[in-house]
Amino acid sequence: MKKPVIGVTPQWDEELNVLRMQPGYLEGVVSAGGLPFVLPLTTDETLIRDICGAVDGLLFTGGPDVHPGYYREEALDCCEICKIRDDFETRLFTIGAIEMRRPVFGICRGLQVINIMMGGTLYQDIASQYERQPQKKHDQDPPHDMHKHTVTITRGSPLHDLLGEDVIGVNTSHHQAVRDLAPGLEIMAISEDGLIESLFMPGGPFLRAVQWHPERTLKDGYSQKLFDTFVSACCLSAR
């Protein structure tokens, strides 16, 4: 059987003028039976349409902050913006996820891209904007493959059905988080201090996301399952 092709968004090192990729993203897809391809950063809409037509699913990876202009706010000084990724990924999501209905899995920044593109907003900086004082630091020191805090999984959600757990441990590396959940999305998990840690879109093509980094914890017993269920959805889409 033909392996589903998964387009993976890259990181961009502006100083060195190079694309970067954390190997765990690719390993998770390969272990799940998919064929990952690192995508070019482009704003050429014709090329983006060609990409979306060629892949069976899209993995939106972690990275810097999405410009708050996408949700009608001015950027705080603490924001680290990568314009070329914003330009590429917003077009990629619009064409690939919304128009062509490709399965989508978002990780960290990927979750934030999804929420913004569906009409939601973010806390630009948890420490200064979140109404409740965070109980946990959400940007952990190394090692990054260790669990930092727990999340409570919503019963009846796809994540609960997949893992069969009410609470799991996760790592964490973000200073932004969902503020207003986009219309059409639902919560699958929340952190100990009440932040949204996972979301999905019911009743449509596969669209799920987590705020933590499962690509760094593939051997913990459930992180790989997130990639497995995504690639399985891509198989069905390809058929």
N, C-alpha and C positions, 0 to 999 in steps of 0.2 A: 504494500500500500504506500502511496506517495506521502512523504512527510509534509506536514503543513509548514509553510514558509512564514516566519515571524520577522517583521521589521522592527528593529530595536533602535531607539533614538540614542545618539551618542552624546558624550560630554565634549565641551569645546574649551581648549586651553588657548586663550587669546594671546597670551604672552609668547608662547612657543609656536603658535599658529598650527596646532595639531588637534586631531580628534582623539578622544580617549574613551576607553570602555572598561568598566569593572568586569572581570571575568565571570563573576557569579551570575550576572544576568544571562550570559550565553550558556553557562553550565546548567542553569536551571531549565532553560528551554530545551537544550540537548537531552538532558536526563528525562524530560517529559515526552521525548519523541518528536520534538520539533526541529526545524532547520532555521537557525537564527542568521539574520543578515544585519550588519551595522549599516544604518542609513546615512546618506550624505545630508549635510546641512544645506538646504537650498530654499529659495523663495520662488523658484520657477514653478508656476502652478501646473503647467503641462507635465513636468517631471514628477511632481507630487502626485498627480493623477495616475501617471504610469506606475509609480511606486505602489499606490493603494490598490491598483488593479492587479499587481503582480503578487502581493502578499495575501496571506490568509488571516493575519492578525497583526496587531500593533502593540508593542510594549513600550510604554512611556516611562523612562528611567528617572532616577534622582538627579539633582543638580542645583544650580543657583535659583534665586527667586524669580518668579514671573513678575513682569512690570505691573504695578498696581493700576496703571492706566487702563488695563483690560477690565478692571472692575470699578473704574471711574474714581480713583483716588490718586493723590500725589504720593510719590515714593518717599518714605522716610530715609534718613541718612544711613541707616543700618542695612538697607537693602543692597544686595549684590545682584546686579542684573546682567543677563546675557541676551542682548537684543537678537542675535542671529538665531538662538534657540527659540526664543519667543515667536519670532516671525515664522520659523519653520514649523514648530509644533502646533501653533494655533491653526495654521493652514492644514497641517496633516490631520488634526483632529476633526476639523470641519468637513474635509473631503472624505477621509477614511472612516471615521466613526459615525458621523451624522448622516452624510450623504450616501456612502457606500455600505454602511452598517457592518464594518469589519469588527470582530471581537477585539476588545481593548482591555489591557491590564495596566494599571498605573501604580508606580512605586514612588513614595515620598513626593518629590516635585510632580511626578506624574499624577498623583491624586489631586494635587492643587490645580494643575492644568485642567483636569476633567471638571472639577467643581467650578472653576472660573468660566470655562467655555460653555457650561450648561446654565450659567447665570448666577452663580454664587459669589461669595467674597471670602477674603482671608483676614486673619490677624497678621499684619505685616511683621509684628514682633510680639511674640507671646509674653515676654518678660514685662514689657511696658504697656501692652494693650489688653491683655486678658483680664477680665473683671475679677475672676477668682485667682488668688495667688497660686501659681503652679506648685503642686506638692512634689513634683519630680522635675529634675533638670532634663530637658528634652534634647540636649546636644551632649551626648556622653563622651567621656574621654576614652582613649583606646584601653583595651581591645574592643573593636566594634562588632565582633562576632559573639558577644556575650549579651544576655538579656539584661536590660536596665530597669524596666518596670513592667507592670502587667496591664492588660486591657481586658475589659469585660465584653463578651460577645453577645450580640442580640439574639435571643432565642427565636427560632423560626427563620432566621436569615440564612442565605446561602453559605455564609462562613460557618455558622453553627452546624448546619447540615453536613458540611465538608469535614470539619474537625471533631465534632461531637464533644466540644469543650465549652464551658461557660467562661473560663478565665484562662488566658495563656500569657507567658512571658514574651516580651519583644525587646529588640534593641531600639535605639532612637538617635536621630541625627537631623534635627530641624529646629528652626527658630520661628517658623511660621506655621499656621494651622487654619483649618476651615473655621470661618466665623459664621456666615450665613450659608446654610446648605442649599445647593441649587435645587430649583423645582424639578421634580421627576427622579431625584436621587433619594436613597434611604440609607440610614446608618446601619453598619454591621458590627462596629466595635467602638468603644470609648475608653479613654485612658482613666487612670485613677483620679486625675484632677478634672475630668469632664470634657476633655477635648476629643473631637471626632478623629478616630484612628483608622476607620475603614468604612467604605461606602460602596453601594452598587445601584444599578438601575434595574428595577423590576419590569417585567412585561415587555422587554425589547431584546435587541442583540446583547451578547455578553459584554458587560461593562462593569468591572470591579476594580477596586484600588485599596491600597493600604498605605498608611503614613510611615510605617517602619521599613526596614530593609531586609526582606527575606533572602535576597541574593547573598547576604553575608552569613546566613545561618541555615544553610541548606541541609545540614545534618541534624537539626534539632527535632525531627520527627513530624513537623507539620509545615515548615516553610516550603519544602519541595512540593507539597500537595497544592499550594497556591499556583505554582507553575503548571502542575499536572492538569488541574481543572481548566486553566486558561488554554493550554495547548489542545486539550480534548475539545473545547468549544471551537477552536480554530479548525480542527479536523471536520467537525460537523458542518461548519461554514463552508469549507472547501468542497465538501460533497454536494 
